[in-house]
């Protein structure tokens, strides 16, 4: 069991990441800094996830008595990165690409303690059944996936009715590979 005496700051507005840390039994507070999520064009999907997580960590003034956790999740299909959709049409296009196909989800995580940065990523392959346009529109209209990479949440209707199989961590697809994070946090115990 992990019993940290060092305060944990989760630098994420994601309710899913907050829920996962709570389910891990960790006490933490949330602090937010706006960070431009751009990245160099030559990076691969896992490199992008780690790069942005590290960029988010760099936005904080580190205090010696706290652990700052940042994360970024990337959805990739056939080498194409699917970000967060801004419009219904973008969400429709992304979900159409995922329909009937396998894609990868990468989450990069950075742990910053006393200016020492530890970063890692996890990868999960996600297999989806074929969706028709009516189902895609139903999902967008009812679940508003505009804050989610790839236009979907594995913990909602999409994950319950569309995802056929996962190879890798379920929590990674939610936005935080808790198994790997836990192992890294044990070092501070």
C-alpha positions as CSV (number, residue, x, y, z in Angstrom):
1,X,0.0,0.0,0.0
2,X,1.3,3.4,-1.0
3,X,1.4,6.0,1.9
4,X,3.1,9.1,0.7
5,X,3.9,11.9,3.1
6,X,4.9,14.2,0.2
7,X,2.0,16.3,-1.1
8,X,0.9,15.4,-4.7
9,X,-0.2,18.0,-7.2
10,X,-2.1,16.7,-10.2
11,X,-1.7,19.2,-13.0
12,X,-4.7,18.2,-15.0
13,X,-8.3,19.4,-15.4
14,X,-9.3,15.9,-16.6
15,X,-12.0,14.5,-14.3
16,X,-11.0,11.0,-15.4
17,X,-7.4,11.5,-14.2
18,X,-8.7,13.0,-10.9
19,X,-11.0,10.0,-10.5
20,X,-8.2,7.5,-11.2
21,X,-5.9,9.1,-8.6
22,X,-8.7,9.0,-6.1
23,X,-9.4,5.4,-6.8
24,X,-5.7,4.7,-6.2
25,X,-6.2,5.9,-2.7
26,X,-4.0,8.9,-3.1
27,X,-4.4,12.3,-1.5
28,X,-3.8,15.1,-4.0
29,X,-4.7,18.6,-5.0
30,X,-5.3,19.9,-8.5
31,X,-3.4,22.9,-9.9
32,X,-3.7,24.1,-13.5
33,X,-1.4,26.0,-15.8
34,X,-2.3,26.8,-19.4
35,X,0.2,25.2,-21.7
36,X,0.2,25.3,-25.5
37,X,0.0,21.6,-26.6
38,X,2.1,22.0,-29.7
39,X,5.0,19.7,-30.6
40,X,7.8,19.3,-33.2
41,X,6.5,17.6,-36.3
42,X,9.1,14.9,-36.4
43,X,8.0,13.2,-33.1
44,X,6.3,9.8,-33.0
45,X,3.0,9.4,-31.1
46,X,4.6,8.1,-27.8
47,X,7.3,10.9,-28.1
48,X,4.5,13.5,-28.5
49,X,2.7,12.2,-25.4
50,X,5.9,12.4,-23.3
51,X,6.9,15.8,-24.8
52,X,3.6,17.4,-23.9
53,X,3.6,15.9,-20.4
54,X,7.1,17.3,-19.8
55,X,6.0,20.7,-21.3
56,X,3.1,20.7,-18.8
57,X,5.5,19.9,-15.9
58,X,8.0,22.6,-16.9
59,X,5.2,25.2,-16.4
60,X,5.4,24.7,-12.6
61,X,7.7,26.3,-10.1
62,X,8.9,23.3,-8.2
63,X,8.8,23.3,-4.4
64,X,11.0,20.8,-2.6
65,X,8.1,19.3,-0.7
66,X,5.8,18.3,-3.5
67,X,5.3,15.8,-6.4
68,X,3.8,17.2,-9.5
69,X,2.2,14.7,-11.9
70,X,1.4,15.7,-15.5
71,X,0.0,13.6,-18.3
72,X,-1.0,13.8,-22.0
73,X,-3.0,11.2,-24.0
74,X,-2.6,10.8,-27.8
75,X,-4.8,8.7,-30.1
76,X,-3.1,7.4,-33.2
77,X,-4.4,5.4,-36.2
78,X,-2.2,4.4,-39.1
79,X,0.4,7.0,-38.0
80,X,-2.1,9.9,-37.9
81,X,-2.6,11.7,-34.6
82,X,-6.2,12.3,-33.6
83,X,-6.4,15.2,-31.2
84,X,-9.5,16.7,-29.4
85,X,-12.2,17.6,-31.9
86,X,-13.4,21.2,-31.9
87,X,-16.6,20.7,-34.0
88,X,-19.2,18.0,-34.5
89,X,-17.8,17.5,-38.0
90,X,-14.3,16.9,-36.7
91,X,-15.6,14.4,-34.1
92,X,-17.7,12.7,-36.8
93,X,-14.6,12.4,-39.0
94,X,-12.4,11.0,-36.2
95,X,-15.0,8.4,-35.1
96,X,-15.4,7.4,-38.7
97,X,-11.7,6.6,-38.9
98,X,-11.9,4.6,-35.7
99,X,-15.0,2.6,-36.8
100,X,-14.1,-1.0,-37.7
101,X,-10.4,-0.4,-37.0
102,X,-7.6,-0.8,-34.5
103,X,-5.9,2.2,-33.1
104,X,-3.3,3.0,-30.4
105,X,-3.6,5.1,-27.3
106,X,-0.4,6.5,-25.8
107,X,-0.3,8.4,-22.5
108,X,2.8,10.2,-21.5
109,X,3.3,10.9,-17.8
110,X,5.9,13.1,-16.0
111,X,6.6,13.1,-12.3
112,X,8.5,16.1,-11.1
113,X,10.1,16.0,-7.7
114,X,12.6,18.6,-6.6
115,X,13.3,19.4,-10.2
116,X,14.1,15.8,-11.1
117,X,11.8,14.7,-13.9
118,X,10.8,11.1,-14.4
119,X,8.8,10.5,-17.6
120,X,7.3,7.4,-19.2
121,X,4.5,6.3,-21.5
122,X,2.2,3.4,-21.9
123,X,0.5,2.1,-25.1
124,X,-2.8,0.3,-25.5
125,X,-4.2,-1.1,-28.7
126,X,-8.0,-0.6,-29.0
127,X,-10.2,-2.5,-31.4
128,X,-13.5,-1.0,-32.4
129,X,-16.6,-2.5,-34.2
130,X,-18.0,-0.7,-37.2
131,X,-20.3,2.2,-36.5
132,X,-23.0,3.7,-38.7
133,X,-23.5,7.4,-39.0
134,X,-26.6,7.4,-36.8
135,X,-24.5,5.8,-34.0
136,X,-21.7,8.3,-34.5
137,X,-24.1,11.3,-34.3
138,X,-25.9,9.8,-31.3
139,X,-22.6,9.5,-29.5
140,X,-21.5,13.0,-30.3
141,X,-24.9,14.6,-29.4
142,X,-25.3,12.7,-26.1
143,X,-21.7,12.4,-24.9
144,X,-20.1,15.6,-26.2
145,X,-16.6,14.1,-26.6
146,X,-14.9,17.5,-27.3
147,X,-12.5,17.2,-24.4
148,X,-11.2,13.8,-25.4
149,X,-8.4,12.7,-27.6
150,X,-9.8,10.7,-30.6
151,X,-13.4,12.0,-29.8
152,X,-14.3,9.2,-27.3
153,X,-14.2,8.1,-23.8
154,X,-13.6,4.4,-23.0
155,X,-15.5,4.7,-19.8
156,X,-18.8,5.8,-21.4
157,X,-21.2,4.5,-24.1
158,X,-18.4,4.2,-26.7
159,X,-16.3,1.9,-24.5
160,X,-19.4,-0.1,-23.5
161,X,-20.8,-0.7,-26.9
162,X,-18.1,0.0,-29.5
163,X,-14.7,-1.2,-28.1
164,X,-14.5,-4.9,-28.8
165,X,-11.0,-5.6,-27.3
166,X,-8.1,-3.9,-25.6
167,X,-4.5,-5.0,-25.6
168,X,-2.8,-3.2,-22.7
169,X,-4.0,-1.0,-19.9
170,X,-7.6,0.1,-19.6
171,X,-6.7,3.1,-17.4
172,X,-4.2,4.2,-20.0
173,X,-7.0,4.7,-22.4
174,X,-8.9,6.7,-19.7
175,X,-5.8,9.0,-19.6
176,X,-3.5,7.7,-16.9
177,X,-1.7,4.4,-16.8
178,X,-2.2,3.8,-13.1
179,X,-0.2,0.6,-12.9
180,X,3.0,2.2,-14.1
181,X,2.3,5.4,-12.2
182,X,1.9,3.4,-9.0
183,X,5.3,1.6,-9.5
184,X,7.0,5.0,-10.0
185,X,5.4,6.5,-6.9
186,X,6.5,3.6,-4.7
187,X,10.0,5.1,-5.0
188,X,8.8,8.0,-2.8
189,X,7.2,5.7,-0.1
